[in-house]
Amino acid sequence: MKNKIKYWAVGSFHGGDDITDRFLNESIWFDGYGENNDLRYLETLKLINVGDILVMKSSATKGKKNSITFTKVKGIGQVISKIADHKFEMKWFKNETFPLDFDNVSYRKTIEALREDGISNYVNSLMSEIEKEDIIKVLEHKKQIILQGPPGTGKTYTAEAIAKELTEIETVSNPKELLDEFYQNFKATDPEIIKARQEREDLRERFLANFPKENLKSLTLENYCIGTGGRDNFCWWIELGLKPFGYYFPGSARSYRIYWSKSNEEYSKNGSIKDKDDEDAMKIVAGYLDKIAVGKDYKEGEKFFGPSFILKILNTYYPNEYMPINAINYIKNALDLFGIDYSDENFVELNQKLLALHQNKNQEFNADVKPHEFMIFLVDNFNLKNGEVLKDNKVITKGAFELVQFHPAYSYEDFVRGIVAEVVDKQPTFNVKNKILAEFAERATDNPKAKFVLIIDEINRANLPAVLGELIYALEYRGRPVNSLYEYEGERAIKLPNNLYIIGTMNTADRSVGHIDYAIRRRFSFIDVLPNEMHVPDFAKETFETVSNLFSKDILASDFKKEDVQIGHSYFMAKTKEELEIKVKYEVVPILKEYVKDGVLNEKALLEINKL
């Protein structure tokens, strides 16, 4: 029969010396003396087994008259291995004083007598916290993990507890301090920075070779209009081709005033040129482009184009004179971070205020930061899309977590991105939509200082290679874009940011589900979540042990492992004996009988099952 976990009290004072630090630091417990070489004490030490909990305590006396003996716990740990009868290798969970005092507790009294004072519940919660902290360390390193184990071990509960802890509100440093630190430590000679600058300049030169500002006045429909499927038109470059050059936000094709409509197979025009013929309309568009790009006359340009499109053009042709951020709310949110007033300014003046901040910091720290690099600092550290909550000049961030459950019919189109049928004006239309993973990744990208956790329950019940698709690569190479099967809002790229964490749960007893291949396994860390008697209340421990013994070698089929199929502790975590009886009768027994039917347990198990 499996040994039950027991609690033992051991002293921290020996020979008049406090030896607490020695035991905690060396992770060893050794006591060959006991109290006056008390043989009964030595015999007691022999009863301690691997897995048992040692509570190291000190005793003292309060008062001179009517004195009482009290106990303070100095450390709590679990026996990892038994080196000798009186020597143990320990994993100490706590090395600070236990928050409760135990009055009138003698030195010899075991920890079992202290249960009424809450020590058992405290140890259980403490061990759970330690286990959770260990899992979080792995998750933060790997970014995606799978909690695996048999039914009833609390995999989903653990995943949610971890997600809640990671996504709690946290305070980030003062934005002004972060900004100063960025400019102070910026190294323009860094090879990566030099490489990135050259790539951006090469990209811009390719654009300028096709569309020098002096030639914009003579642009043709074919060279200007997006929608034709080609990549040699002006609007495609501004909307998509130059994205790496600035934090651009694509507008609708209507914002370009004229575009090729695939559905109607003709040029579609809007605004003041709606009733013009195609060629005349293009001449008007080209004229306004010339006023913006050559004359920098944004006020005249605003009569025809929207602010975002104008800022895109100005920054493209004059990258050191305009910030590469074109969304007005993003600029305002950035100015708010640094307490810069922007009342009554127009969109270009707002852009110039942000540029002035950058130029002042360059001068203050004698730095050589480009506007694009300042922009990257902003989007990598702050949520410019929705704005940050500021309290006492500090940013308060809050992440989020969601849970999705996989099943055999789950597909890439359900999880990543797919075509959705919608009815518009009583006509069916088909549009590409981002699904939970792509949406969650976008939320995490927009809010870089917060943590986002996606829980995938029963992750192995779906066909993972088909569901993940190209995202298998993105899991390993965070921040690098990969091309999706579907084009969404003009591009195929999807990337998973570093602040997005994925926790999968997997029932190891379910052999009817899909196999996780090696390519996917390499992207995840696997953590066992196994049955744990410590979570079972005292009145249910005997029942738990009886069920646990059903998974012994003479009853369990040879091609199954106990740790994969044993019924977990959550089935026995009842508040009363009556509740335990209900759970055993209607939850535990049916599973055990199903195990016999499926050949997991042999017929010998039925005799014990019927006794439950």
C-alpha positions in Angstrom: 0.0 0.0 0.0 1.2 3.5 -0.9 2.5 5.5 2.1 0.3 8.4 3.1 1.9 11.8 3.2 2.5 12.8 6.8 3.4 16.0 8.6 6.2 16.0 11.1 7.5 18.7 13.5 11.2 19.0 13.8 13.2 21.4 16.0 15.3 24.3 14.8 17.4 24.6 18.0 20.1 22.0 18.7 22.7 22.3 21.5 21.4 25.8 22.2 22.2 26.9 18.6 19.6 28.0 16.0 20.5 25.9 13.0 17.6 27.0 10.8 19.8 28.7 8.1 22.0 25.7 7.8 19.2 23.4 6.9 17.4 25.9 4.6 20.6 26.8 2.7 22.0 23.3 2.4 18.6 21.6 1.7 19.5 18.9 4.1 17.9 17.8 7.4 20.2 15.9 9.7 19.4 15.0 13.3 21.4 12.2 14.9 21.0 13.3 18.5 17.4 14.2 19.2 16.7 15.4 22.7 19.3 13.9 25.0 19.9 11.0 22.6 16.3 10.0 23.0 15.9 6.7 21.3 12.2 7.2 20.9 12.9 10.4 18.9 15.4 8.6 16.7 12.9 5.8 16.0 10.3 8.5 15.1 12.7 9.9 12.5 13.0 6.5 10.9 9.3 6.7 10.1 9.6 9.8 7.9 9.3 8.9 4.2 9.9 10.6 0.8 7.1 13.0 0.1 6.4 13.7 3.8 6.3 17.3 5.0 8.7 18.5 7.6 7.7 21.6 9.6 10.7 23.1 11.3 9.7 24.9 14.5 11.1 26.7 17.5 9.7 26.7 20.9 9.9 29.4 23.5 8.2 30.4 26.8 6.1 33.5 27.4 5.9 35.1 30.8 7.4 34.2 34.2 4.3 33.4 36.0 1.7 31.1 34.4 4.1 30.7 31.5 3.0 29.1 28.3 5.0 27.4 25.6 4.4 28.6 22.0 5.7 27.5 18.7 6.8 29.4 15.6 7.3 27.6 12.3 10.7 28.5 10.7 10.5 26.5 7.5 8.2 24.1 5.6 9.5 21.6 3.2 9.1 18.2 1.5 11.4 15.2 1.7 12.9 14.6 -1.7 15.1 11.6 -0.8 16.0 9.7 2.3 19.8 9.5 2.7 19.8 7.8 6.0 17.4 7.1 8.9 18.1 10.6 10.3 19.2 12.4 7.1 17.0 13.7 4.4 17.3 15.8 1.2 14.7 18.5 1.3 12.9 21.0 -0.9 12.1 23.9 1.4 9.1 25.8 0.4 9.2 28.6 2.9 12.0 30.1 5.0 10.0 32.7 6.9 8.0 32.6 10.0 4.6 31.0 9.7 1.9 33.5 10.4 0.3 31.6 13.3 1.5 31.0 16.8 0.7 27.6 18.4 0.3 27.9 22.1 0.9 25.0 24.5 2.5 22.8 21.9 5.2 20.5 23.2 8.4 19.9 21.3 7.6 16.2 20.6 4.1 16.8 19.4 3.7 16.0 15.6 2.2 18.4 13.1 -0.9 16.2 12.9 -2.0 17.8 16.2 -1.6 21.2 14.6 -4.1 20.6 11.7 -6.9 22.3 13.6 -4.9 25.5 13.6 -4.8 25.6 9.8 -1.3 24.3 9.2 -2.5 21.7 6.7 -4.4 24.1 4.6 -1.5 26.6 4.7 0.9 23.9 3.5 -1.4 22.9 0.7 -1.9 26.4 -0.5 1.8 27.1 -0.2 2.7 24.0 -2.3 0.2 25.0 -4.9 1.8 28.5 -5.1 5.2 27.0 -5.5 4.0 24.7 -8.3 2.3 27.6 -10.0 5.4 29.8 -9.8 7.5 27.0 -11.3 5.0 26.6 -14.2 5.0 30.4 -14.8 8.8 30.4 -15.0 8.6 27.8 -17.8 5.8 29.6 -19.5 7.6 33.0 -19.5 10.7 31.2 -21.0 9.0 29.1 -23.7 5.8 31.2 -24.3 3.6 28.1 -24.8 3.2 25.1 -22.6 0.9 22.1 -22.3 -0.4 20.9 -18.9 -0.8 17.2 -19.3 -2.3 14.6 -16.9 -5.1 12.2 -16.3 -8.7 13.3 -15.6 -9.5 15.3 -12.5 -6.0 16.7 -11.7 -7.0 20.4 -12.1 -5.3 21.2 -15.4 -7.8 23.7 -16.5 -8.1 25.2 -13.0 -4.3 25.5 -12.9 -4.2 27.1 -16.3 -6.8 29.7 -15.3 -5.1 30.4 -12.0 -1.8 31.1 -13.9 -3.6 33.2 -16.5 -5.3 35.4 -13.8 -2.0 36.0 -12.1 -0.1 36.9 -15.3 -2.8 39.3 -16.4 -3.3 41.2 -13.2 -2.8 45.0 -13.2 0.8 46.0 -13.0 2.5 49.4 -12.9 5.0 50.3 -15.5 7.7 52.9 -15.1 7.2 56.6 -15.8 6.9 57.1 -19.6 9.3 60.1 -19.3 11.9 58.1 -17.6 11.6 55.3 -20.2 11.9 57.9 -23.0 15.1 59.4 -21.4 16.6 56.0 -20.9 15.9 55.1 -24.6 17.7 58.2 -26.0 20.5 58.0 -23.4 21.3 54.3 -24.3 20.6 54.4 -28.0 23.6 53.3 -30.1 23.4 54.4 -33.7 26.5 52.3 -34.4 24.8 49.0 -33.4 25.0 46.7 -36.5 21.3 45.8 -36.2 20.3 49.4 -36.3 22.6 50.1 -39.2 21.1 47.1 -41.1 17.5 48.2 -40.3 18.2 51.8 -41.5 19.7 50.5 -44.8 16.7 48.2 -45.4 14.3 51.1 -44.9 16.3 53.4 -47.1 16.5 50.7 -49.8 12.7 50.3 -49.6 12.1 54.0 -49.9 14.5 54.3 -52.8 12.5 51.7 -54.7 9.3 53.7 -54.1 11.0 57.0 -55.2 12.3 55.4 -58.3 8.8 54.5 -59.4 7.1 57.7 -58.0 9.4 60.7 -57.9 7.4 63.6 -56.5 8.1 65.7 -59.6 6.2 63.2 -61.7 3.1 62.8 -59.5 1.2 65.4 -61.5 1.3 63.1 -64.5 0.3 59.8 -62.8 -2.0 57.6 -64.8 -5.0 55.5 -63.6 -2.9 52.3 -63.9 0.0 53.8 -61.9 -2.2 55.2 -59.2 -5.2 52.9 -58.5 -5.2 50.1 -56.0 -7.4 47.1 -56.7 -6.0 45.9 -60.0 -4.0 43.1 -58.3 -0.6 44.6 -59.1 2.0 46.0 -56.8 3.4 48.8 -59.0 0.7 51.4 -58.2 1.1 54.4 -55.9 -1.8 53.5 -53.6 -0.5 49.9 -53.0 2.9 51.3 -52.0 1.4 53.9 -49.6 -1.0 51.4 -48.0 1.1 48.2 -47.9 4.5 48.4 -49.5 5.8 51.1 -47.2 4.5 49.7 -43.9 8.0 48.8 -42.6 8.9 52.4 -43.2 6.3 53.9 -40.9 3.4 53.1 -38.6 0.8 53.4 -41.3 -2.8 52.6 -40.9 -4.5 51.7 -44.2 -7.8 53.3 -44.9 -10.5 52.0 -47.2 -10.0 52.2 -50.9 -12.5 55.1 -50.9 -9.9 57.3 -49.2 -7.9 57.3 -52.4 -10.9 58.9 -54.2 -10.6 56.5 -57.2 -9.8 52.8 -57.2 -10.4 49.7 -59.4 -13.6 47.8 -58.3 -13.1 44.1 -59.0 -16.8 43.3 -58.4 -17.9 45.9 -61.0 -14.8 45.7 -63.2 -14.6 49.4 -63.5 -13.0 52.4 -61.8 -15.0 53.5 -58.8 -14.9 57.2 -57.9 -16.3 59.1 -54.9 -16.4 62.6 -53.5 -16.2 65.6 -55.7 -15.0 63.5 -58.7 -17.8 61.0 -58.6 -19.4 62.3 -61.8 -16.2 63.0 -63.7 -15.0 60.6 -66.4 -12.0 58.4 -65.4 -9.3 60.4 -67.1 -10.5 63.8 -65.8 -10.9 62.4 -62.3 -7.3 61.1 -62.3 -6.0 64.5 -63.4 -7.7 66.1 -60.4 -6.3 63.5 -58.0 -2.8 63.9 -59.5 -3.0 67.7 -59.1 -3.7 67.4 -55.3 -0.9 64.8 -54.9 1.4 67.4 -56.5 0.3 70.1 -54.1 0.9 67.8 -51.1 4.2 66.1 -52.1 5.9 69.0 -53.9 4.4 72.1 -52.3 3.8 70.6 -48.8 0.5 72.3 -49.0 -1.5 70.1 -46.7 -4.2 72.7 -46.1 -5.1 72.7 -49.8 -4.7 68.9 -49.9 -7.2 68.6 -47.0 -9.9 69.9 -49.3 -9.6 66.6 -51.2 -7.9 63.9 -49.1 -8.2 62.8 -45.5 -5.5 63.6 -42.9 -4.1 60.1 -42.6 -3.4 59.8 -46.3 -1.8 63.3 -46.4 0.5 62.4 -43.5 1.5 59.2 -45.2 2.6 61.1 -48.3 4.4 63.8 -46.3 6.4 61.4 -44.2 7.2 59.2 -47.2 8.8 62.0 -49.2 10.1 63.9 -46.1 11.0 61.2 -43.5 13.0 63.5 -41.3 10.4 66.3 -41.3 7.2 64.4 -40.3 6.7 61.6 -37.8 5.8 58.2 -39.5 2.5 57.9 -37.6 -0.6 59.0 -39.5 -3.5 58.0 -37.2 -4.6 61.1 -35.3 -5.7 59.3 -32.1 -2.3 57.5 -32.0 -0.5 60.9 -32.1 -2.7 62.3 -29.4 -2.3 59.3 -27.1 1.5 59.6 -27.5 1.4 63.3 -26.6 -0.7 62.5 -23.6 2.0 60.1 -22.3 4.4 62.9 -22.0 2.0 65.6 -20.7 2.2 67.6 -24.0 -0.8 69.9 -24.5 -2.3 69.9 -28.0 -5.5 72.0 -27.8 -6.7 73.4 -31.1 -3.8 72.0 -33.2 -4.6 70.5 -36.6 -3.4 67.1 -37.7 0.0 68.3 -39.1 0.6 70.4 -36.1 0.0 67.4 -33.8 2.4 65.4 -35.9 5.0 68.2 -35.6 4.6 68.4 -31.8 5.6 64.7 -31.6 8.5 65.3 -33.9 9.6 68.3 -31.8 9.7 66.0 -28.7 11.9 63.6 -30.6 14.2 66.4 -31.8 14.6 67.9 -28.3 15.5 64.5 -26.9 18.1 64.0 -29.6 19.6 67.3 -28.7 19.4 66.8 -24.9 21.2 63.4 -25.0 23.4 64.1 -28.1 21.7 61.1 -29.7 21.2 60.1 -33.3 17.7 58.6 -33.2 15.7 58.7 -36.4 11.9 59.5 -36.3 11.2 55.9 -37.3 13.2 54.6 -34.4 11.4 56.9 -32.0 8.1 55.6 -33.4 9.3 52.0 -32.8 10.0 52.9 -29.2 6.5 54.2 -28.7 4.7 51.3 -30.2 6.9 48.7 -28.5 6.2 50.2 -25.1 2.8 51.7 -25.1 -0.8 51.1 -26.2 -1.2 54.0 -28.7 -4.3 52.5 -30.2 -6.5 52.9 -27.1 -4.3 55.2 -25.0 -2.8 54.4 -21.6 -4.2 54.9 -18.2 -1.9 57.2 -16.2 -1.7 57.3 -12.4 0.9 59.4 -10.6 2.8 59.7 -13.9 3.0 56.0 -14.3 1.3 53.7 -16.8 -1.2 51.2 -15.4 -1.5 48.2 -17.7 -3.9 45.3 -17.7 -3.8 42.2 -19.8 -6.5 39.6 -20.5 -7.0 35.9 -20.9 -9.5 33.8 -22.8 -10.3 30.1 -23.0 -11.2 28.2 -26.1 -11.9 24.4 -26.2 -10.7 22.3 -29.1 -12.7 19.5 -30.6 -12.3 17.1 -33.6 -14.1 19.5 -36.0 -12.0 22.5 -35.1 -10.2 24.0 -38.0 -7.7 26.7 -39.0 -10.7 28.9 -40.2 -12.1 28.6 -36.6 -8.9 29.4 -34.8 -6.7 31.7 -36.9 -8.4 33.3 -39.9 -11.1 32.3 -42.4 -13.9 33.3 -44.7 -17.2 34.2 -43.1 -20.5 34.5 -45.0 -22.6 37.6 -44.2 -25.8 39.1 -45.5 -25.5 42.7 -46.6 -28.5 44.4 -48.1 -30.2 41.0 -48.4 -27.2 39.8 -50.5 -24.8 37.1 -49.3 -21.2 38.3 -49.1 -18.0 36.5 -48.2 -15.3 38.3 -46.2 -12.1 37.2 -44.5 -12.2 37.6 -40.7 -9.6 37.2 -38.0 -10.5 34.6 -35.4 -9.5 34.2 -31.8 -5.8 33.7 -32.2 -5.2 36.4 -34.7 -7.5 38.8 -32.8 -5.8 38.0 -29.5 -2.4 38.5 -31.1 -3.5 41.9 -32.4 -4.7 42.9 -28.9 -1.4 41.9 -27.4 0.6 43.8 -30.1 -1.4 46.9 -29.4 -0.8 46.7 -25.7 2.9 45.6 -25.5 3.5 46.1 -21.7 0.5 43.9 -20.7 0.4 40.1 -20.8 -2.2 38.1 -22.7 -2.9 34.4 -22.1 -4.8 32.1 -24.4 -5.9 28.9 -22.8 -6.6 26.0 -25.2 -8.5 23.4 -23.3 -8.3 19.8 -24.7 -5.6 21.0 -27.2 -5.0 17.5 -28.5 -8.6 16.8 -29.5 -8.2 18.8 -32.7 -5.9 18.0 -35.7 -3.2 20.4 -34.5 -1.1 20.6 -37.7 -4.2 21.5 -39.7 -5.5 24.0 -37.1 -2.2 25.8 -36.6 -1.0 25.8 -40.2 1.9 28.3 -40.7 1.5 29.4 -37.1 3.7 26.5 -36.1 6.6 28.7 -37.3 5.3 31.8 -35.6 5.1 30.0 -32.2 8.9 29.5 -32.3 9.9 32.8 -33.9 7.9 35.4 -32.0 7.5 38.8 -33.6 8.3 37.5 -37.1 5.5 37.8 -39.6 4.3 34.6 -41.4 1.9 34.6 -44.4 -1.6 33.3 -43.6 -3.7 31.2 -46.0 -6.0 34.2 -46.3 -5.5 37.9 -47.1 -7.0 40.2 -44.5 -7.3 43.9 -45.0 -4.8 43.9 -47.8 -2.2 41.6 -46.4 -1.5 38.0 -45.4 1.0 38.5 -42.6 0.3 37.3 -39.0 2.8 37.5 -36.1 2.6 36.4 -32.5 4.1 39.0 -30.1 6.3 38.1 -27.1 3.6 39.2 -24.6 1.1 36.5 -25.9 1.3 33.3 -23.9 -0.5 30.0 -24.7 -1.4 27.3 -22.2 -2.8 24.1 -23.5 -4.4 21.3 -21.5 -4.2 17.6 -22.4 -6.0 14.6 -21.0 -3.4 11.8 -21.2 -6.1 9.1 -20.5 -8.0 10.0 -23.7 -6.5 7.8 -26.5 -9.2 8.6 -29.0 -7.7 12.0 -29.7 -5.1 13.2 -32.2 -1.4 12.6 -31.8 0.8 15.6 -31.3 3.7 15.3 -33.8 7.3 16.1 -33.0 7.3 19.4 -34.9 4.5 20.8 -32.6 6.0 19.1 -29.5 9.2 21.0 -30.1 7.3 24.3 -29.8 5.7 23.5 -26.4 7.0 22.6 -23.0 5.1 19.8 -21.4 4.3 19.9 -17.6 2.8 17.0 -15.7 -0.2 17.8 -13.5 -0.7 14.6 -11.5 -3.0 13.3 -8.8 -2.0 14.8 -5.5 -3.2 13.5 -2.1 -2.4 16.8 -0.4 -5.4 18.5 -2.0 -7.8 15.8 -0.7 -9.6 16.5 2.7 -8.8 14.1 5.5 -12.2 12.3 5.5 -11.7 11.5 1.8 -8.1 10.3 1.9 -9.0 6.6 2.5 -11.3 6.6 -0.5 -8.7 8.4 -2.7 -6.1 5.8 -1.6 -8.4 2.9 -2.4 -9.0 4.2 -5.9 -5.3 4.9 -6.3 -4.4 1.3 -5.5 -6.6 0.2 -8.4 -3.9 1.4 -10.7 -1.2 -1.0 -9.4 0.7 -3.2 -11.8 -1.4 -6.3 -11.2 -4.6 -4.5 -12.1 -3.5 -1.8 -14.7 -3.0 -3.1 -18.3 0.6 -3.3 -19.3 0.4 -0.7 -22.1 -0.9 2.0 -19.8 1.0 4.1 -17.3 -0.5 5.0 -13.9 0.4 8.7 -14.3 -1.6 8.8 -17.5 -4.8 7.3 -16.3 -5.2 7.5 -12.5 -8.3 9.3 -11.3 -7.3 12.8 -10.1 -7.8 14.5 -6.7 -10.5 16.9 -7.8 -13.0 14.0 -7.8 -12.4 13.7 -4.0 -12.3 17.4 -3.1 -15.7 17.4 -1.3 -16.8 19.7 1.5 -18.8 17.0 3.3 -18.9 13.2 3.4 -22.3 13.3 1.8 -20.9 15.3 -1.2 -18.0 12.8 -1.4 -20.4 9.9 -1.6 -22.3 11.5 -4.5 -19.1 12.3 -6.4 -17.8 8.8 -6.0 -21.1 7.1 -7.0 -21.9 9.3 -10.0 -18.5 10.4 -11.2 -15.7 8.1 -10.0 -17.4 4.7 -10.3 -18.7 5.3 -13.9 -15.2 6.3 -15.1 -13.6 3.3 -13.4 -16.1 0.9 -15.0 -15.5 2.5 -18.4 -11.8 1.9 -17.8 -12.6 -1.8 -17.2 -14.7 -1.9 -20.4 -11.9 -0.3 -22.4 -9.2 -2.6 -21.0 -7.4 0.0 -19.0 -8.1 -1.9 -15.8 -8.6 -5.7 -15.7 -11.6 -7.6 -14.2 -9.9 -7.7 -10.8 -10.7 -4.1 -10.4 -14.5 -4.7 -10.4 -14.5 -6.2 -6.9 -13.0 -3.1 -5.4 -15.0 -0.7 -7.6 -18.3 -2.3 -6.4 -17.2 -1.6 -2.8 -17.0 2.1 -3.3 
